[in-house]
Each structure stands twice: as structure tokens, then as C-alpha cells.
């Protein structure tokens, strides 16, 4: 054993400490991983519930104010399916529990380039298969809402969120973003409950069936059924939200799916 104050002794002690610390960190990561995964699932469930408004309707609380057991209880109303955006049909092309939107978008088999210059989503590719969420109240057989994952371009990065659509498949129930890099007080106002509340009841399509949702430049006119107020000082974020909503409700996004879902549920002609 070399003397502790020698160079060799110092190197040996440092090496032992590194090994011990590495083992401790690795063990902690393995031990905490199940809890981290459970928290990620819970956070996703909260954000989906935020878009649906179920927490307010059932408990009079915002989704983020719910206790974990309340989140789990409401999540029993929600089921998920995979949709082929090219056909609008449900698919079992992959394992739904292993689905990862960004990984699928980057794959050669299930990812495609976004080529329409009218739609700048920030991301260059999108999946051809998306995971959607159906809200069915206990005792009912028909979904009351469908929740659609959406993403698009913000000022400093991509906006990722959920669009909840009412049973007529033409009207917004809610819109929420769970990940973004927008400036607090400006584009970050996409998280403001007052701004988000404006989306309920907004129409997704005009009389010709074209996507028409928009974040207005300034206060939205009261007679405009498609628009909500613009985000002050956040023109790029406002434009990004408009673009992503119109893209994902077009035939390149969920348009074909919404049409077929309406036909199968008998809601195709409802307002």
C-alpha cells in the first residue's frame, strides 16, 4: 500500500472514489427510474386532462391541482388508439405502449417530410401514424371528445401540445401546451388559463370545410367563431399556433381521421 501523501496514493484514492461515486449514481438512477417513468405518465395524463376540461367539470379544479388518485380516476375515461393519417383509419402497425411520436417521425418507415411551404412547423418531419385519445364517459359507448397531439413552431423552439375536440369533431374543447421555450410574459402566455379558456367553442373549419382556427392579431372580433385573442408582443408564437392548428386539422394531419370518425359515429353533419 503506497503512502497516502504520495502521488500513487493520491491517484489510487481518487480512482476508488470515482468508482464508488459512479456505482452510487448508477444505482440511484436504476432505483429512481420506475418513479421517474410513473411521474412522466402522470404528467402526460394531467396535460391531456387539461385539454379536455374534465377536471373542472368533475372536481371544479384545474388538472394540475388534482391529486394523483383523481388524475388516475379521470384517466379511466380515456383510451388511446393509433391512427394512420394517410387513410384516417385505426391501425395496429406498432405497439401502442411503446409509441414515441418523435422517434416515429424520424423513422424511415413511418416518418415523412413536411413539404408544404405554407406550413412551417419547425420540425422537418411528421409521423404517418399518431396516437390519439378518446374520452368516453362511464355508461356511454360514443366518445365525447377526441384529443389530438399537435406540435409546431414557436419563437425559440417547438411547441408541443394537445388539442381536444368536441363530439361534433368540428369544435374545440381545449388546447394546451406541455412543452415549449416561449418567452415568459409574451409567447409564454400560451400557458395562461384565461387565454386557453378562449379556445372552448371555437370552430375548427369554415363553411367549405377548410381549417380556419386562428390566433388573431389583437383582440378577436366577437363575431369571429374561429379566432381567439392574439398574444401581445408574441407575433411569431401567435402565428405558430395558428399554423399548427390549421396543419393538424388539414388532410395532411388529422383531417381524414376526423371525417371518418364523424361518419362512423353519426356526427358528420352536426354543427
N, C-alpha and C positions, 0 to 999 in steps of 0.2 A: 504494500500500500504506500503510494508516494506521499510525501509530506503535504499537508493541506495548503500551505502557503507557496508550494512550488507551482510552476507553470502546468505541469502534467496533472497535479492535483486539482487545480482550478478548472482545467478542461474536463476532467473526469466528473467533478461535481456539477458543472454546467450541463454536461451530457445527460447525467442522471436526472437532473431537474427537468430538462426538456422532455425526456421520455415520460416522466411521471405526469407532467402537465398535459402532454399530448394524450396520454391514456385517460386522464380526468376529463378533458374536454370531449374526447370521443365517447366516453361512457355517458356523459351528460347529454350529448346530442342524441345518442341512441335511446336513452331513458326518456327524454322530453319529446321525441319525435311523435309518438302517438298523441300526446296532448296538443302539440302544435297542429297536427292534422285535424284533430277534433275541433280546435279553435278556428281553423280555416273553413271547415264545413259550416260551423255555426255562423261565422261572419258572412258566408255566401247566403245562407238561409235568411239572415237578417236583411241583407240588401234586396233579396227577392221580395220578401215581405214588405219592405219599404215601398217598392214599386206598386204592389198590389193594394196597399191601404188596409189590409186585413187587420193589422194590429190596432189601428184607430177604430175600425168598425167593431171589433170584438172586445177590446180592452180599454179603448179611449186613450191609448198611448202610441207614441211613435215607435217604430220597430226597434230602434236602438235602445229604447227604455224597457223593453221586455226582459223578464227573467229567462234564463236558458230553458227552463221547463215550459214556459209559454211559447217560446220560439219552436220548440220541438212539437208541441201540441198543434200549433197552427200549420206547421210543415207537413202534418199528416194529410192536409187538404191538397198538397201539391205533389204531382207526379211529373216525371221527366221522360221525354222521348227524343229520339234522333230523327231529324228531318233532312231529306235530300233536297237541297234548294233548287236543283235543276228540274226536278219533277214535282216538287211540292208534296211528295209522299213520305210517310214514315219509313224508316229503314233500320235494319239491324246489321249494317255493314261493319260495325265495330262494337267493342264492348263499351256500353254507355257509362259504366262506373269508372272506366279508365280514360274517358274523353277529356282532352285538353285542347281548347279552342286554338291557341297559338301554335301548338305542335301540329295540329291537323292542318292549319293554314300553311305551314311551312313544308308539309309533306308533298311529294311528287304525285301521289295517288289521289289525295283528297283536298289539295290546295290549288287555287287558280289565281292568276294575276288579275288585279283590278285595272282594267284597261280604259274605262270610260273617263275621259278627261273632265267631264262635268262633275265627277265625284272624287274629290281628294280626301281620302280617309286617313292620310298619314301612312298607314300600313300599305304595303305594296301588294299584299295577297290576302285572300279570304278563304275560309273553308267552303267546300261544296256540301258539307254535312254540318249541321248545327244542332246543338242541344237546346230544346225548348221546354218550358214548364207549364203545365196545365193546372189551373186552380178549379177544383170541384168541391163544392160544399157537401158536408155529410148529408146523405139522403137524396142527393141529386145524381143523375147519370150524365148530364151535359156540363162541360166546363163553363164556368162563369167568366173566366179570364184566361188569356194565354200570355205568358211572359217570355219576351224575346231578348236574348243577349245582343247587345249592339256595341259598336266601337267606331271611333272617328278621330279626326284631327283637332287638337286643341292648340293653344299658343306655344306651349313648351313640350308637348308630348301628346300621346294618345289619350283619349277619353274612353273609358270602359264602363258600360252600364247595363241597365235592364229597362226595357220598355214593356209595360203591362197594357194589354189591350182588352177592352170590354168584350162581352159575348157577341156583340154585333160585328166584331172584327173590323170596325171602321173608326172606333172612338178610343181615345187614350184614357186609360185608368190612371197611370202614373209613369213617371220617368225618374230614374235615379242613377247616379254615377258612383261606382265603388272605388275607382282608381283614376287619378288624373294628376297633372302637375300644374294646374292653373293657379294664377296669382291670387292670394287671399284678398278679399275685398273687391276683386274685379271678376276675372273668369271663375275664381273660386266660389262665386255666388251660385254656381250650379248646385251647390250643397245647401243653399238657403231654403228652409222649409216653405217660406212664403212664395218664393219663385217656383219651387217644384209643385206647389199646390195649384198653380195656374194651369198645369197640363191636364188635369182631370176634366174630361168632357170635350177636349179639343179634337177636331176631326182630322183623320189621317189622309183622306182622299177628297179631291174636288168632285164636282158633278160628273166629270168624264172618267173618274177612277184613277186619276194621276196623283201621286204622292204630293201633298200640299202643306204639310206641317212646317212651321217656321218660327224662329225666334225673330221677332220684329225689330226693326231699328227704331228704338224709342218705345213709348207706350203703345201697346197693341190696341187697335180700334175695337170698340165693344161689339161691332157687328162683323168682326172677322172671326169665323169659327175655327180657324186653323192655327192662329198665332197666339203667342204669349209675349210678355214684355221683353224687350232687349235687355242685355246685361250692360249696365253703364260702364263705359271705358273698356269694354271687352269685345270689340268688334270681331276679332278672329275667333274667339271662343263661341260667340253667338252664331257666326257663320258655320263653324264646325258642327254645332249641334243641329242646325238646320240641315246641313249636308248629310250627316249620318242618319238622321231620321228619314229623309227622302230616299237615301240609298237603300236602307234596310227594309223599307216598305215597298220598294220597287220590285220588279220581276227578277232583278239581279240578287235581291235579298230574299225576304220572306213573302213577296207578293203572291207567288204561285201557291205557296202553302196556305196563306190566309184565304185565298179564293177557294181552294179545295176543302179547307176546314169549314168554311161557311156553307158550302154545298152539302157536305156530309151532315152538318148539324141543323140544317134548315134555316140558317141565319143569313144567307147570302143576300136577301133582299131587305133586311131590316136596316133602319137608319141608325 
